[in-house]
Amino acid sequence: MNNIRKNEITTQDVKKLLLRAYKKYSTGEISEQQAYKEAFILNSLLKAIELTDLETRFQRIEGMLKNE
């Protein structure tokens, strides 16, 4: 998207954070409970990002259809 703000979290950011949590868990740096909490929060963020992107796309499509 062209109008992404600098401080906005992207799907790539969430992917990196999920991978980091997995690595910390697999090396024993964090507990299973902590890994679950981090993954839950990150997956919630991911869902919000995806839904926002879909909403933006639907609005663009609706706008194009209205202008036809």
Backbone bond lengths (Angstrom), bond angles and torsions (degrees), N, CA, C in turn:
res aa  C-N    CA-C-N  psi(-1)  N-CA   C-N-CA  omega(-1)  CA-C   N-CA-C  phi
1 M - - - 1.447 - - 1.536 109.32 -
2 N 1.293 116.48 142.20 1.455 120.81 -177.21 1.519 113.82 -79.27
3 N 1.322 118.54 -25.08 1.458 120.52 -175.78 1.525 111.80 -103.91
4 I 1.320 116.69 44.65 1.464 121.20 176.71 1.528 108.01 -82.41
5 R 1.302 115.97 130.79 1.466 120.62 177.64 1.520 109.79 -78.76
6 K 1.331 116.61 153.70 1.460 121.80 -175.52 1.527 112.87 -59.18
7 N 1.324 118.35 -39.33 1.456 121.66 -174.75 1.525 113.32 -92.25
8 E 1.310 117.81 8.62 1.448 121.34 -178.74 1.528 110.71 -80.91
9 I 1.306 116.60 137.05 1.463 122.03 179.29 1.526 108.84 -79.87
10 T 1.319 116.50 133.89 1.462 121.53 -179.69 1.532 110.48 -104.77
11 T 1.307 115.71 169.41 1.470 120.00 176.74 1.525 110.39 -62.56
12 Q 1.319 117.14 -33.77 1.467 120.43 177.37 1.524 111.14 -64.74
13 D 1.344 116.49 -38.23 1.463 120.68 176.85 1.525 110.54 -62.03
14 V 1.325 115.62 -45.30 1.466 120.28 -179.10 1.521 110.15 -64.13
15 K 1.320 116.46 -40.77 1.469 120.52 178.25 1.526 110.46 -58.52
16 K 1.336 116.52 -45.76 1.464 120.76 179.85 1.526 111.32 -63.38
17 L 1.333 116.42 -41.23 1.458 120.34 -179.64 1.530 111.54 -68.42
18 L 1.324 117.52 -37.01 1.466 120.80 175.78 1.527 110.53 -64.01
19 L 1.317 115.78 -42.97 1.465 120.16 178.60 1.525 110.77 -63.88
20 R 1.323 116.59 -40.08 1.461 120.77 178.25 1.530 110.67 -62.93
21 A 1.334 116.58 -43.20 1.471 120.43 178.75 1.526 110.09 -63.49
22 Y 1.327 117.16 -41.45 1.459 120.90 178.39 1.526 111.01 -61.54
23 K 1.324 116.02 -45.12 1.470 119.74 -179.91 1.523 111.24 -63.66
24 K 1.341 116.85 -42.26 1.464 119.94 178.61 1.525 110.76 -63.11
25 Y 1.312 116.83 -38.35 1.463 120.41 178.50 1.527 110.90 -68.81
26 S 1.329 116.19 -44.99 1.464 119.51 -175.81 1.530 112.28 -67.99
27 T 1.324 117.69 -23.04 1.463 120.49 177.29 1.525 112.40 -94.45
28 G 1.313 116.93 -1.25 1.459 121.07 178.90 1.517 114.34 83.73
29 E 1.326 116.19 8.62 1.463 120.38 -179.46 1.536 111.72 -68.60
30 I 1.337 115.80 -32.38 1.464 120.40 176.31 1.524 108.93 -129.64
31 S 1.314 115.56 157.61 1.461 121.05 -178.64 1.528 110.45 -78.11
32 E 1.329 114.66 167.53 1.460 120.10 176.33 1.519 110.07 -60.73
33 Q 1.315 116.48 -39.95 1.463 121.35 -179.62 1.536 110.66 -62.99
34 Q 1.331 117.39 -43.83 1.460 120.99 178.60 1.524 110.80 -66.27
35 A 1.322 117.04 -41.24 1.463 120.85 178.38 1.524 110.49 -61.93
36 Y 1.325 116.65 -41.46 1.466 120.99 178.40 1.525 110.41 -62.09
37 K 1.328 116.78 -43.92 1.464 120.70 -179.35 1.528 110.96 -62.58
38 E 1.329 115.66 -45.82 1.460 119.53 179.64 1.524 111.11 -62.88
39 A 1.323 116.59 -44.76 1.465 120.54 -179.75 1.534 110.86 -63.88
40 F 1.318 116.88 -39.33 1.465 120.39 179.75 1.526 110.45 -62.09
41 I 1.323 116.49 -47.41 1.466 120.52 179.76 1.524 110.98 -63.53
42 L 1.321 116.18 -45.29 1.465 119.92 -178.98 1.526 111.78 -65.18
43 N 1.329 117.68 -39.27 1.460 119.94 177.15 1.523 111.38 -67.17
44 S 1.326 117.29 -32.64 1.466 120.76 175.24 1.526 110.25 -65.50
45 L 1.332 116.53 -42.30 1.463 120.41 176.16 1.525 111.21 -62.35
46 L 1.315 115.68 -43.33 1.456 120.34 179.76 1.524 111.15 -59.99
47 K 1.312 116.76 -43.84 1.463 120.76 179.09 1.525 110.67 -62.92
48 A 1.325 116.90 -42.65 1.463 120.67 179.00 1.527 111.06 -62.49
49 I 1.333 116.83 -41.90 1.467 120.85 178.01 1.529 110.07 -62.40
50 E 1.327 116.28 -47.33 1.464 120.46 -178.71 1.521 111.19 -61.79
51 L 1.330 117.47 -43.23 1.460 120.72 -179.90 1.519 111.53 -66.06
52 T 1.322 116.66 -38.77 1.462 120.45 177.85 1.522 110.48 -64.63
53 D 1.327 117.13 -42.90 1.460 120.95 177.47 1.531 111.30 -61.74
54 L 1.326 116.63 -43.38 1.466 119.89 178.51 1.522 111.40 -63.55
55 E 1.314 116.43 -41.95 1.463 120.40 179.59 1.531 110.22 -60.85
56 T 1.337 116.42 -43.11 1.459 120.98 178.87 1.525 110.54 -62.59
57 R 1.312 116.58 -42.96 1.473 120.33 179.77 1.519 111.43 -64.98
58 F 1.333 116.90 -42.59 1.460 120.13 178.20 1.524 111.28 -62.48
59 Q 1.327 116.58 -40.30 1.461 120.06 178.81 1.525 110.83 -63.51
60 R 1.323 116.68 -39.89 1.472 119.88 177.61 1.525 111.00 -64.73
61 I 1.322 116.53 -43.77 1.466 120.56 179.47 1.517 110.23 -63.09
62 E 1.333 116.79 -45.09 1.463 120.42 178.21 1.523 110.81 -59.90
63 G 1.331 116.32 -41.19 1.461 120.11 178.77 1.525 111.80 -63.82
64 M 1.324 117.09 -40.53 1.454 120.79 178.34 1.519 110.85 -66.54
65 L 1.326 117.41 -39.75 1.462 120.35 179.81 1.528 111.94 -67.41
66 K 1.314 116.59 -35.49 1.469 120.18 178.47 1.513 111.72 -69.05
67 N 1.321 116.68 -29.17 1.460 121.38 -177.76 1.521 113.56 -85.75
68 E 1.321 117.33 -3.49 1.479 119.66 -179.16 1.494 112.15 -76.88
